[in-house]
């Protein structure tokens, strides 16, 4: 029977109310499984995207390291005399056993006098035997009025200088660091293909497994009691009833256990009803009443 307000809507007929209810909840459960499957697929794809992103960020970082070390090496080379003078000045102060605070004050006083060597010193890291210099490109002509002829020099950069090394040796150290970063970048590129292929294989297998589990879950297991009339009582007891005389006998002889309650109506053809009670505790009156209603309803 279709209500008037639904007469123009698509409908599906079932042979019984039980089948209709089963179809409804099966579809509801299927939607939940589909949503869970979609979430798992998204997580798998996100992991793959993170692997790619991690490799890309690593390559970018190595590229920037190379550019930075190359620029530092070139700036030291273009300011070789200035760097050697700054190293010599600080090393001389240390050789004279001056306190670190006195060296700092000495540099500050020289900066106030406009000393070019002291002016490029921006920090003393004597605990690691380094000095930080601000080096600019002496060959740059940024103030040229003709933009086409202006020489685009290196950007002013803060550079840590090792006091145990000459300017040339410090520049070579940064060139070495640049070459090492280039080697790492090449190795990363070589391993990236293998790593990405491995991650893609794992992702495809994960997606395949997720889809397989989804299909398995959707194929709902049919429980043993579904061949009988059955329902779950208000107090969560399983109640089963025979559909015919053969099932009535089967329920009593095979499925009725110690502690179960047998319910029957004094009506011809009434179903044999059993309340499954594995705990053996007294069955509440409400469940007994519901089982009684079932007994007189199915015959």
N, C-alpha and C positions, 0 to 999 in steps of 0.2 A: 504494500500500500504506500503510495506516494502522496504526501500532503500537498495541498493546493499551491502553497507558496514555493514548493520545490518542483512543480510539474514541468517547468521549462528548463530545469537543470539536468545535466547528464547524471544518470544513475546506474547502479549495478545491482543486479538481483542475486540473492543467495537462497539456497534451499532451506536454511535454518538461521535463527538468530545467532546461534553459537558460531556458525561459519562467518557471519558478518562481523561479530565482535573479534574473532580471531584475525580476520583480514585487517581490521582497523588497527589493532595493536601490533600486528606484524609490520604494517607500513610505518607505524610510529617508531618502532624499534629500528626499522631499516633506515629511517631518516637520521636517527641518532648515530648509527654505524657510519652512514655516509659523511656526517659532520666530523666524526672522529677520524675517519680515513683522510678527509680533506686536510684536517689539522696536521696529521702525521706527514702527509705529502708536503705541506708547506714547510714543516720543520726540516725535512730532508733537503728540500731545495735551498732553504736558508743556510744550512750547513755548507752546501756546495758553494753558494755565493760567498760565504765567509772565507772559505779556503782561497777562492780566486782573489778576493779583496786583500787578504793577508799577503799573498804573493805580490800583488801589485804595489801595496804599500812598502813592502820590503825593497822592491826594485827602485821605487821613487826615493826612498831614504838613502840607498846606496848611490844613486845618481847625484843626489844633493851633496852627499859626503865627498864625492869625487870633485864636484864643482867647487865646493868650499876649500878643500885641501889644495887644489890646483891654484885657486886665486891667492891663497895664503902664501904658497911657495913663490908665485910670481911677484907678489908685493914685497916679500923679503928680498928677492933677487934685485928688484928695482930700487930698494932702499938699503942695499948691502952695507954701505958705509955708516948710515944712521943706526942700523941694528947693531953692528959691531961696536960702535961708540957707546950705545946704551948698555950692552952686555959688559963692556970694559968698565964703565962707570960703576955699575952695581957690584961687579966682582971685586973692584978695587976697594970699595967701601967694606965689603965682607972680609977681604984680606986684612984690612986694618982693624978687624974685630969690632966694628961699630955695631951698636945695638940696632935691632930691626926698626925700632921706633925712631931712632936717630937717622937712619937711612931714609925713612919715610919723610921726616922733617926736612932733610937735606934736599930730597927731590922736590918737595913742595916749594922750598925757597928758590930753587933754580927755575922752577916753572914761573914763579912770580917775576923773576928777572927776565923772562922771555927766552930762556935757554931752549934751543930747538930740540936737543936730545931729551932733556927732562920733560919738555912739553908733550912728547909722544908717549911717555910712560903713563899708563892709566891704572896700573895696579901692580903690587908686589906680592908674589906668591912664593915667598922665600922658604916656606915649609916644604915645598916640592921643587925648590930651586928653579922657579920660573919667574919671568916678568912679563906683564901684559902690555903690548904696545899697540897704539893706534897708528896704522900705516895707511898712507894715501899714495895714489899713483902720481909720481913726479912728472910723468910724460903726458898726463891728461890736460886738455885745453878746454875745460868746461865753460870758460868765460868767453869763448870765441863768438863773435857776432854772427858769423856765417855758420849755420848749422851743418851745411854740407861739408865744410872743411874741418869742423871741430873733431878732435880725436876723442873717441869715447873710451875713457880710461877705466881702470878697475875701481870698484866702489871702496871707500874707506872701510877698513875692517879691523876689529880687535883680534890680535893674534898672540897666543902664548909662545914665548921664546924660552928655550932651554938655555940656562946660563952656562952650562958645561960645553955648549956647542957654539961654533962660529955662525955667522949669518949664512954662509954657504951650506954648512952642515944642517942648520935648521930648515933651510929651504929643501934640501935633499930629503930630510925626514918627512916633510909634508908631501913631497912627490912620491915617496915610498908608500905613504898612507893612501894616496890617491890610486896607485897601482894595485895595492892590496884590495881596495874597495872595488876596483874594476874586475879583479879576479873573482871576488865574491859575487859580483853581479852576474858574471858569466856562468859561474857554477849554479847560481840561483835560476838563471834562465834555462840551463840544461836540465836541472832537476824539476823545474816548474811543470814541464810537459808531462813527465812521469807522474808527478804528484797529482796533477789535475786529472789525468786519465784514471788514476787509481780512485780518486774521490768520485769521479763520474760513474765508474763501475759500481762503487759501493752505493751511490745514490740510486742508480737504476735497480740494483738488487733490493734495496730498501723499499723502493716504490713497488716493485714486483711482490715482495713479501707482504706489504701493507694491503695491496689489492687482493692477494690470495686470502689473507686473514679476513678481509671484508666479505668476500664471497662465502667463506666458511661460516662466518657469523650470521650472514643473511639466511643461510640454509638452516633454519631453526630446527632444533632437535624436537622430535615428537615424543612426549613422555608416555609412559606405560598406561597411565590412567585416562589418557585422552580418548581411548577407544570406548570408554564408558561415559554415562552422564556424570558430570563432575562440577564442583565449584569449591571455592575457598571461603570458609565461613567468616563471620565478622570477627571471630577470635583466632583466625588464621589456622583453622583445622581443614584438612583435605577431606571432602565428602564425595563418595563415589556411589553411583547407582547403575543397575543393569538396564540395558536397552531391550532385552528380551529374556525369556526363561533360561536360555543357555548361559547368558552373562550373569543372571542372578545367581545361578549355582556356582559359576566360576568365581564370583566375588567372594562368596561365603567359604568355599572350599580351598581356594588358592590364596586370596589376598587378605582375608580377614585374619588378623593377628591378635595375640594376647593383649588385652587393654583396649582393643577397638570396640566400638558400640554399633550394634546392629539395630536398624530402624526399619519398620515395615508397617504399612497401612492395611487395615482390615477391609481392603477393597479388592475385588477381582482384578487380576492382572497388574496389581501395584508393583512397583520396582522395589527390589531389595537394596536397601541403602546402608552403607557402612561409613562410620566416622573413624578415620584413621587417627589413632591416639597412641603414638609410640612412647610417650612419657608415662602412660598409665595413670595419670592424675585424673580426678573427676572432670568430666566434660561440662562446661558451663551450660545452663539452661537455654541460653539464646541460640547456641549452636545446635542443641537438641531440637529446638523448635524449628530452626531453618532446615535441618535434615528431615524433620517430619513433613514440612511443606513440600520438600522435594519428593518424598515417598508417595504423596497423594497426587502430585502434579504429573509425574511420568508413569504412564501405564498404557 
